[in-house]
């Protein structure tokens, strides 16, 4: 990857890609147990979990869709983590 080539996919291209896979953003969101409009957040702002769900539905890595979120201006990988949901603490009953 060369400097200055970090160009994210346009939101319409992401949605069109999902349609080509015969699915929608809302359907991918619901299959993941989220509200139907929740994944739309990943189109507008960084959200690693949402990016991963969309990328899997498209059959590519998230950094292919959003290189600016994964690589700095020198084309070095930016470390990002997907945070697992917290486990609920066990409630003691006596």
C-alpha angles and dihedrals in degrees: 000000000000127000112272095021095102102118120158121219114261114252090243090055091053092050091046090050090054090049090053087055087053095247139095136225089250092052093049088049094051093047088056090054094253131124114277094253099038097096091056085078090069090059092061105032139019114279113153096200093051092044090053093050092050093045092050090052089053094044096239137100117267092242089062090060098037108024092160089063094051105034131050125223090276090055092250118145114258111220111239129170133205106224114221116227115264118256115239114249115251112254115226116222119191 
